[in-house]
Each structure stands twice: as C-alpha cells, then as structure tokens.
Amino acid sequence: MFALLWQSLRRQRQLTRRFDEMRKVYRAALPVLSSKQKWETVLFTVENQERRHA
C-alpha cells in the first residue's frame, strides 16, 4: 500500500516539474489538433468504419 502511495507522489512530483514544458507543447500543438482538417480526418474515418461494419 505504501508502494502505491510512493509511486503516486513520485509521479505527481514529475508532473509538477514538467508542467511548464508540457503546457508549452500542448499550446503549440493545439492549432493542429483542433483544425478543421484534423476533425475531418477523424470524423470521416469513423464514418467509413461504421459503413464497413453495417
């Protein structure tokens, strides 16, 4: 039980240390992740998969 607590605390500490770096990476990627082209590829892929299984 203490091992799980220790792992959790260690991971929280790692996240705290890397938070600024991860925030910058996420903000830089956000325009690509939320672009119309990206959504179209996701939605059309799901639509095509549904047609195959129907």
Sine and cosine of phi, psi and omega as CSV:
sin_phi,cos_phi,sin_psi,cos_psi,sin_omega,cos_omega
0.00,0.00,-0.67,0.75,0.03,-1.00
-0.93,0.38,-0.47,0.89,0.03,-1.00
-0.90,0.43,-0.65,0.76,0.03,-1.00
-0.91,0.41,-0.67,0.74,0.05,-1.00
-0.88,0.48,-0.70,0.72,0.01,-1.00
-0.88,0.48,-0.71,0.71,0.02,-1.00
-0.88,0.47,-0.67,0.74,0.01,-1.00
-0.88,0.47,-0.72,0.69,0.01,-1.00
-0.90,0.44,-0.64,0.77,0.01,-1.00
-0.90,0.44,-0.68,0.74,0.00,-1.00
-0.93,0.37,-0.60,0.80,0.06,-1.00
-0.90,0.45,-0.63,0.77,0.04,-1.00
-0.90,0.43,-0.66,0.75,0.04,-1.00
-0.89,0.46,-0.69,0.72,0.03,-1.00
-0.88,0.48,-0.66,0.75,0.02,-1.00
-0.88,0.48,-0.67,0.74,-0.01,-1.00
-0.92,0.39,-0.59,0.81,-0.10,-0.99
-0.99,-0.13,0.07,1.00,-0.12,-0.99
-0.84,0.54,-0.75,0.66,-0.02,-1.00
-0.87,0.48,-0.67,0.74,0.02,-1.00
-0.89,0.45,-0.73,0.69,-0.01,-1.00
-0.91,0.42,-0.60,0.80,0.02,-1.00
-0.89,0.45,-0.68,0.74,0.02,-1.00
-0.90,0.43,-0.67,0.74,0.02,-1.00
-0.90,0.44,-0.70,0.71,0.00,-1.00
-0.89,0.46,-0.72,0.69,-0.01,-1.00
-0.90,0.44,-0.58,0.82,0.04,-1.00
-0.93,0.36,-0.55,0.83,-0.04,-1.00
-1.00,0.07,-0.29,0.96,-0.10,-0.99
-0.83,0.56,-0.71,0.71,0.01,-1.00
-0.86,0.51,-0.59,0.81,0.02,-1.00
-0.96,0.29,-0.69,0.72,-0.04,-1.00
-0.90,0.43,-0.55,0.84,-0.07,-1.00
-0.97,-0.25,0.22,0.97,-0.03,-1.00
-0.95,0.31,0.39,-0.92,0.02,-1.00
-0.87,0.50,-0.66,0.75,-0.01,-1.00
-0.89,0.46,-0.65,0.76,0.00,-1.00
-0.91,0.42,-0.70,0.72,0.01,-1.00
-0.90,0.43,-0.62,0.79,0.03,-1.00
-0.89,0.46,-0.67,0.74,0.00,-1.00
-0.91,0.42,-0.62,0.78,0.01,-1.00
-0.92,0.38,-0.75,0.66,-0.07,-1.00
-0.93,0.36,-0.66,0.76,0.00,-1.00
-0.94,0.35,-0.54,0.84,0.05,-1.00
-0.91,0.42,-0.70,0.71,0.03,-1.00
-0.90,0.44,-0.69,0.73,0.00,-1.00
-0.88,0.48,-0.69,0.72,0.02,-1.00
-0.91,0.42,-0.62,0.78,0.02,-1.00
-0.91,0.41,-0.63,0.78,0.02,-1.00
-0.90,0.43,-0.62,0.79,0.02,-1.00
-0.91,0.42,-0.63,0.78,-0.01,-1.00
-0.91,0.42,-0.59,0.81,-0.07,-1.00
-1.00,0.02,-0.11,0.99,-0.03,-1.00
-0.99,0.12,0.00,0.00,0.00,0.00
